[in-house]
Amino acid sequence: MSDVQIGHEKTLTGLLPALAGANIIYGLGMLEMGVTFSAAQLMMDADIAEMILYAVRGVTVSDETLSVDVTKEVGYRKDFLTHKHTFKNRFIQSSPILIDRQMRNRWTEAGSSHMPARAEVLAKKLIAEYRPAPLAEEASRAIRAIVNEREKELGLPPSSD
């Protein structure tokens, strides 16, 4: 069962090692100490992992990102929100798929669905629509040769495919 606690734990157990230099985030999709796997939890964990990676990449600090020229242009205690630079850089934060950053009234109008419910829908959709790329003929022949050899060793009749 996904809840606030698991989101908090997944974030901290991913973020702290990442900040220390680890290059693997372990346990995505896992629940109950790894005894249970959840496709919906995997979707939520993927959002968390993306946000961790975004944070670890750091922030570019430059005159452009600090809006030095814009600050000089607009001046003290003036409106930066309507400036074209602010609009152009409005997506400077991470872009998770499931985390909903809408204002409450829009979230309510959209059905008030919580992240675990949205994750379940997304996981089912991805599973239903997934079509693996066909295996390369050379790889297929190599695998078939290994299977045939093992079947022969076991005294099994040859496979029909």
C-alpha positions as CSV (number, residue, x, y, z in Angstrom):
1,M,0.0,0.0,0.0
2,S,1.5,3.3,-1.1
3,D,1.1,6.2,1.2
4,V,2.9,9.4,2.4
5,Q,5.4,7.4,4.5
6,I,6.6,5.3,1.6
7,G,7.0,8.3,-0.6
8,H,9.0,10.0,2.2
9,E,11.2,6.9,2.7
10,K,11.8,6.3,-1.0
11,T,12.8,9.9,-1.4
12,L,15.3,10.0,1.5
13,T,16.8,6.6,0.8
14,G,17.3,7.7,-2.8
15,L,18.3,11.3,-2.3
16,L,20.9,10.9,0.4
17,P,23.1,8.3,-1.4
18,A,22.7,10.2,-4.6
19,L,24.0,13.4,-2.9
20,A,26.9,11.3,-1.6
21,G,27.8,10.2,-5.1
22,A,26.0,6.9,-5.6
23,N,25.0,6.3,-9.2
24,I,22.3,3.7,-8.6
25,I,18.9,4.2,-7.0
26,Y,17.9,0.8,-5.6
27,G,14.5,-0.6,-4.9
28,L,12.2,1.1,-7.4
29,G,8.8,-0.6,-7.4
30,M,9.6,-2.6,-4.2
31,L,7.4,-2.7,-1.1
32,E,7.6,-4.6,2.2
33,M,11.4,-4.7,2.2
34,G,11.5,-6.0,-1.3
35,V,9.1,-8.9,-0.7
36,T,6.4,-7.3,-2.9
37,F,6.7,-5.5,-6.2
38,S,4.2,-3.0,-7.5
39,A,4.0,-1.6,-11.0
40,A,2.2,1.4,-9.7
41,Q,4.9,2.0,-7.1
42,L,7.5,1.7,-9.8
43,M,5.7,4.5,-11.6
44,M,5.8,6.7,-8.5
45,D,9.4,5.8,-7.8
46,A,10.4,6.7,-11.3
47,D,9.0,10.2,-10.7
48,I,11.0,10.4,-7.4
49,A,14.1,9.1,-9.1
50,E,13.8,11.7,-11.9
51,M,13.5,14.5,-9.3
52,I,16.5,13.1,-7.4
53,L,18.6,13.0,-10.6
54,Y,17.4,16.5,-11.5
55,A,18.5,17.8,-8.0
56,V,21.9,16.0,-8.2
57,R,22.7,17.5,-11.6
58,G,22.7,20.8,-9.8
59,V,21.7,24.3,-10.8
60,T,23.4,26.3,-13.5
61,V,24.5,29.6,-12.1
62,S,25.0,32.4,-14.6
63,D,23.9,35.9,-15.3
64,E,21.1,34.4,-17.4
65,T,19.8,32.0,-14.8
66,L,20.2,34.6,-12.0
67,S,18.3,37.1,-14.2
68,V,20.9,39.8,-13.6
69,D,19.9,41.9,-16.6
70,V,16.2,41.4,-15.9
71,T,16.7,42.5,-12.3
72,K,18.4,45.6,-13.4
73,E,15.7,46.3,-16.1
74,V,12.7,45.7,-13.8
75,G,14.1,47.2,-10.7
76,Y,13.5,46.8,-7.0
77,R,10.0,45.7,-5.8
78,K,8.6,45.5,-9.3
79,D,6.7,42.7,-11.1
80,F,9.0,39.9,-12.4
81,L,6.2,37.4,-13.0
82,T,4.9,39.1,-16.1
83,H,8.4,39.5,-17.6
84,K,9.1,37.5,-20.8
85,H,12.2,36.1,-19.1
86,T,10.2,34.6,-16.3
87,F,7.7,33.1,-18.8
88,K,10.6,31.6,-20.9
89,N,12.1,30.0,-17.8
90,R,9.0,28.8,-16.1
91,F,9.9,25.1,-16.7
92,I,13.2,25.3,-14.9
93,Q,12.0,22.8,-12.3
94,S,11.8,19.0,-12.8
95,S,8.9,17.7,-14.8
96,P,7.5,14.6,-13.1
97,I,4.7,12.6,-14.8
98,L,2.6,11.7,-11.8
99,I,3.3,14.5,-9.3
100,D,0.4,16.9,-9.7
101,R,1.3,20.6,-9.2
102,Q,-2.1,22.0,-10.0
103,M,-3.9,24.4,-7.6
104,R,-6.4,22.6,-5.5
105,N,-9.5,23.9,-7.4
106,R,-8.1,22.6,-10.7
107,W,-7.1,19.3,-9.0
108,T,-10.7,19.0,-7.6
109,E,-12.2,19.8,-11.0
110,A,-10.0,17.1,-12.6
111,G,-11.4,14.5,-10.3
112,S,-9.2,14.8,-7.1
113,S,-7.2,11.7,-7.9
114,H,-4.3,10.9,-5.6
115,M,-0.9,9.9,-6.8
116,P,-1.3,6.1,-6.1
117,A,-4.5,6.1,-8.2
118,R,-2.8,7.9,-11.1
119,A,0.2,5.6,-10.9
120,E,-2.1,2.5,-11.1
121,V,-3.8,3.9,-14.2
122,L,-0.5,4.7,-15.8
123,A,1.0,1.3,-15.0
124,K,-1.9,-0.6,-16.4
125,K,-1.8,1.6,-19.5
126,L,1.9,1.0,-20.1
127,I,1.5,-2.8,-19.5
128,A,-1.5,-3.0,-21.9
129,E,0.2,-1.0,-24.6
130,Y,3.8,-2.3,-24.3
131,R,5.0,-4.0,-27.5
132,P,8.5,-5.3,-27.2
133,A,10.8,-4.8,-30.2
134,P,11.3,-8.1,-32.1
135,L,14.4,-10.1,-31.1
136,A,17.1,-9.9,-33.7
137,E,17.2,-13.0,-35.9
138,E,20.8,-13.7,-35.0
139,A,20.0,-13.5,-31.3
140,S,16.9,-15.7,-31.8
141,R,19.1,-18.4,-33.5
142,A,21.7,-18.2,-30.8
143,I,19.1,-18.7,-28.0
144,R,17.4,-21.5,-30.0
145,A,20.8,-23.3,-30.3
146,I,21.4,-23.1,-26.6
147,V,17.9,-24.4,-25.8
148,N,18.3,-27.2,-28.4
149,E,21.6,-28.2,-26.9
150,R,20.2,-28.3,-23.4
151,E,17.2,-30.3,-24.5
152,K,19.4,-32.8,-26.2
153,E,21.5,-33.1,-23.0
154,L,18.3,-33.8,-21.0
155,G,17.1,-36.4,-23.5
156,L,14.1,-34.3,-24.5
157,P,12.6,-34.5,-27.9
158,P,13.5,-31.5,-30.2
159,S,11.2,-28.5,-30.0
160,S,8.9,-27.8,-32.9
161,D,9.8,-24.1,-33.3
